[in-house]
Amino acid sequence: MSDSVATQIVQRVEIVRDFARSDLFDRTFKEGMALVEETAAYLDGDGRRDSRLLNREDALAYAGESMRLTTRLMQIASWLLVQRAVREGDMEAADACEERYRLTPVQSSSADAGEKMPEGLISLLDRANRLYDRISHMDKRMFIDAEFEVPAVNQVLNQMQLLQNAFGAATEARQ
């Protein structure tokens, strides 16, 4: 393993530790878990009643949208729980950096289903999508972008060094 790769890994581990200890994590964790609980209560209560009022085709769309919602929330909760495990010392930050703990892309909701869906489901879908997007951005910044951050090469200095090497060698050869 090269020194730059080892340095990147150490930096990434520190980023994960810092995030797990941050107020941003606290707020995001509370928001995510509250949304999971609210969604479960809705789907078991008012959502069940709302789905019975839909015609067969819309009820099928409702079932698909509610499955997408629960899948998205499961991914959010899993990601947040990994970060909490790092915070509480139950998991090493280096282990949390593994690919299997990254968020995976999720299928977006169908555009036309929203008009016929109950308002409660639409609201939960919207909030879950926004939270997922925020967490996905954090995940990308913490894990993916870090892989591609390479020290910038100053092109002018690089060219000057090439010139110096070329002409310096010619000057030394004449002496």
ABEGO torsion letter per residue (X at the ends): XBAAAAAAAAAAAAAAAAAAABAAAAAAAAAAAAAAAAAAAAAABAAAAAAAABBAAAAAAAAAAAAAAAAAAAAAAAAAAAAAAAAAGABBAAAAABAAABBBBBBBBBAAAAAABBAAAAAAAAAAAAAAAAAAAAAAAAAAAAAABBBBBBAAAAAAAAAAAAAAAAAAAAX
